[in-house]
Amino acid sequence: MKAYAMAVIAVLAASLVFIVAQGAAEAQSSDRQLNKFFKLKVGQSISIPSQDMTVTFAEVTEDSRCPADVQCIQAGQATASVQIEQAGELGEASLTTLPGSILSEDSQMVGDYVVIMHSLRPYPAEAGSPMDESDYVLIMMVAKPRAG
């Protein structure tokens, strides 16, 4: 099971390096956040002026991940809600981590854009110690697929 988990993490890491490198090469100087990973805390927003877009990490709607100091039957997952306002239109993405992990391979289309979740940190450390919502950091990307 550990070998499988390590293989999944290695594939995700390699994929993310490729995506980041590709996004960095394609991003225009005015699109500092488009096609690049960025961090948001709950309630925090970033603006992507060239796309007339605001991205907001609205809330963590679920965090059932098994704390690190406990052995659980199920690993659990965490789900983050992200709001995208683009040219006056409001969209929402609900992105989920891999079971028992901070990492994610989840993505959703919102309008003409792909919202990609890399990770949600921190991972719960101790049983009985609820996470404070202000501690959460979402690492994500908004990308615009090429036509064709």
C-alpha positions in Angstrom: 0.0 0.0 0.0 2.9 2.4 0.9 4.6 1.6 -2.5 1.3 2.4 -4.3 0.9 5.7 -2.4 4.5 6.7 -3.1 4.1 5.9 -6.8 0.9 8.0 -6.9 2.8 10.9 -5.2 5.7 10.6 -7.6 3.4 10.7 -10.7 1.6 13.7 -9.2 4.8 15.5 -8.5 6.1 14.9 -12.0 2.9 16.0 -13.5 2.8 19.2 -11.5 6.4 20.0 -12.4 5.4 19.6 -16.1 2.2 21.7 -15.7 4.1 24.5 -13.8 6.9 24.6 -16.3 4.4 24.7 -19.2 2.3 27.3 -17.5 5.3 29.5 -16.7 6.5 29.4 -20.2 3.1 30.3 -21.6 2.0 32.9 -19.1 2.1 36.5 -20.2 3.6 39.1 -18.0 0.2 40.6 -17.3 -1.2 37.2 -16.2 0.9 36.7 -13.1 -1.6 34.3 -11.6 -3.0 32.6 -14.7 -1.4 29.2 -15.4 0.7 29.4 -12.3 0.2 27.8 -8.8 -0.7 30.3 -6.0 -1.6 30.0 -2.3 -4.8 31.3 -0.7 -6.0 31.3 2.9 -9.7 30.9 3.6 -11.5 34.1 2.7 -8.5 35.4 0.7 -8.9 36.5 -2.9 -6.5 37.2 -5.8 -7.3 39.2 -8.9 -6.3 38.3 -12.5 -6.9 41.7 -14.2 -6.2 40.6 -17.7 -9.0 38.0 -17.4 -11.3 40.3 -15.5 -11.3 37.6 -12.8 -11.3 37.3 -9.0 -10.5 33.9 -7.3 -11.6 33.4 -3.7 -10.9 30.5 -1.4 -14.4 30.5 0.2 -14.2 27.7 2.8 -13.3 24.2 3.7 -16.6 22.3 3.4 -15.2 19.0 4.6 -12.1 17.7 6.4 -12.5 14.1 7.4 -8.8 13.2 6.9 -7.5 10.8 9.6 -5.2 12.7 12.0 -1.5 11.7 11.8 -1.4 10.4 15.3 -4.3 7.9 14.7 -4.8 4.7 12.7 -8.1 4.9 10.9 -10.1 2.4 8.8 -10.7 5.1 6.2 -8.2 7.8 5.3 -10.8 10.5 4.8 -10.5 13.6 2.5 -10.8 17.3 2.5 -12.9 19.5 0.2 -12.3 23.2 -0.5 -14.9 25.6 -2.1 -13.5 28.1 -4.5 -15.4 31.0 -6.1 -14.5 32.4 -9.5 -15.9 35.7 -10.6 -15.1 36.4 -14.2 -16.6 39.4 -16.1 -19.5 39.6 -13.7 -20.4 35.9 -13.8 -20.0 33.9 -10.6 -18.9 30.2 -10.7 -17.9 27.8 -8.0 -15.6 24.8 -7.9 -15.6 22.1 -5.1 -12.1 20.5 -5.1 -11.2 17.4 -3.1 -7.9 16.0 -1.8 -6.8 12.4 -2.4 -7.8 10.1 0.5 -5.5 10.6 3.5 -3.4 13.3 1.9 -2.8 17.0 1.5 -2.4 16.4 -2.3 -5.0 16.4 -4.9 -5.5 15.6 -8.5 -8.9 17.3 -8.7 -9.8 19.8 -11.3 -13.1 21.4 -12.5 -14.1 23.5 -15.4 -15.6 26.9 -14.5 -16.6 28.7 -17.6 -13.7 28.7 -20.0 -11.2 28.0 -17.3 -9.8 24.9 -15.5 -9.5 25.2 -11.7 -6.8 22.8 -10.4 -6.2 21.9 -6.8 -2.6 21.0 -5.9 -3.0 20.6 -2.1 -4.8 21.7 1.0 -2.6 22.2 4.1 -2.0 21.5 6.9 -2.8 17.9 7.4 -4.6 17.2 10.7 -1.9 16.4 13.3 -3.8 15.3 16.4 -7.1 13.6 17.1 -9.5 15.8 19.1 -7.7 19.0 18.0 -10.1 20.7 15.5 -8.5 22.7 12.7 -9.0 26.4 12.9 -10.3 27.6 9.5 -7.7 30.4 9.4 -4.9 27.7 9.3 -5.9 26.3 6.0 -3.8 27.1 2.9 -5.0 26.0 -0.6 -2.5 25.7 -3.3 -4.2 25.9 -6.7 -4.1 27.1 -10.3 -6.5 28.6 -12.7 -5.6 27.8 -16.3 -7.1 28.6 -19.7 -6.9 25.6 -22.0 -5.7 26.3 -25.5 -8.3 26.1 -28.3 -8.0 23.3 -30.7 
